[in-house]
Each structure stands twice: as C-alpha cells, then as structure tokens.
Amino acid sequence: MCGKKAGCSCGGEIGGGRLCGVASGPQQDQTLAAREIERVRALPGIVGIILRPNPTLDWTPMNDPGSDPIWRAPFDAGLPIGFHPSPA
C-alpha cells in the first residue's frame, strides 16, 4: 500500500502525480479485510481496493454471502474494486 511518505500518492513527486495506491486486505478473514479497507480509505492516495479472484473463505466463491463484508466495505468507502487475475 502506498502513502504520501512513500512518494506514491496521487499528486506526489514520483510519477508526476499519476501514481496512486490501491489497498489489499487479508481475504481469508473477511471481517479483518473489511476493517483494513475502512482503515486505509482515509489514507492519502488510496483510490481503490484490489482483490484476488481465487476463493479464500473455505473455498467458497466470491459471491457467497460469507464474503459480504469484503464487498460492503469498499462500497461504503466509495472505493472501486479491481481484481488481480490468476491463471485458471
């Protein structure tokens, strides 16, 4: 994750203001991931959340109701979700 001190927040010196940070949380613990998203939403330069599409909650798919906290937190924070692709 990036912040102003790392020089990678939006508008920072490195990258001419084009480098922004995305946050990632521990998907194996949905509640902890949601708390991490809530924590980072106010950090400078964080513009989104990145998730892995592989199942991590007892091998259930991402649309399982148990994953609701990890969907709700970015929505409440106003942050878009991006997926990191993985080979099939």
C-alpha positions in Angstrom: 0.0 0.0 0.0 1.2 3.5 -0.8 1.0 6.7 1.2 2.5 10.1 0.9 5.7 9.2 2.8 6.4 6.5 0.2 6.1 9.2 -2.5 3.4 7.3 -4.4 0.2 9.1 -3.5 -1.8 10.9 -6.2 -0.2 14.2 -6.8 3.2 13.1 -5.3 6.6 14.0 -6.8 7.3 10.5 -8.1 5.4 9.7 -11.3 4.3 13.2 -11.9 1.1 12.8 -9.8 0.0 9.8 -11.8 0.8 7.1 -9.3 -2.0 6.2 -6.9 -2.3 3.4 -4.4 -4.7 0.5 -4.1 -5.1 -1.5 -0.9 -5.4 -5.2 -0.4 -6.7 -6.9 2.7 -6.4 -10.5 4.1 -9.2 -12.2 2.2 -9.0 -15.3 4.3 -10.6 -13.3 7.2 -13.5 -11.3 5.8 -14.0 -9.2 8.9 -10.4 -8.3 9.2 -10.3 -7.4 5.5 -13.3 -5.1 5.9 -11.6 -3.4 8.9 -8.4 -2.9 6.8 -10.4 -1.3 4.0 -12.1 1.0 6.5 -8.7 1.9 7.9 -7.0 2.7 4.6 -9.9 4.6 3.0 -8.7 7.9 4.6 -5.0 7.5 3.6 -3.8 9.9 1.0 -3.5 8.4 -2.4 -5.6 5.3 -1.9 -8.0 5.2 -4.8 -9.3 1.6 -4.8 -9.2 -2.0 -3.5 -7.5 -4.9 -5.2 -8.8 -8.5 -4.6 -7.7 -11.9 -5.8 -10.5 -13.8 -7.5 -9.5 -17.1 -6.0 -11.7 -18.4 -3.2 -10.2 -17.9 0.2 -13.1 -18.4 2.6 -13.3 -22.1 2.9 -13.0 -22.4 -0.9 -16.4 -20.7 -1.4 -16.9 -18.4 -4.4 -16.7 -14.7 -4.0 -20.4 -14.3 -4.4 -21.0 -16.4 -1.3 -22.9 -14.5 1.5 -19.9 -15.0 3.8 -18.0 -12.6 1.6 -20.5 -9.8 2.1 -18.1 -7.8 4.5 -15.4 -7.6 1.8 -18.0 -6.3 -0.7 -19.7 -3.9 1.7 -16.6 -2.2 3.0 -15.3 -0.8 -0.4 -18.9 0.2 -1.3 -19.3 2.1 2.0 -15.9 3.7 1.5 -16.7 4.8 -2.1 -13.7 2.8 -3.4 -13.8 0.8 -6.6 -12.7 -2.9 -6.6 -10.2 -4.3 -9.0 -9.3 -7.9 -9.5 -5.9 -9.3 -9.8 -6.1 -12.1 -12.5 -4.8 -15.5 -11.8 -4.2 -18.4 -14.1 -7.0 -20.9 -14.4 
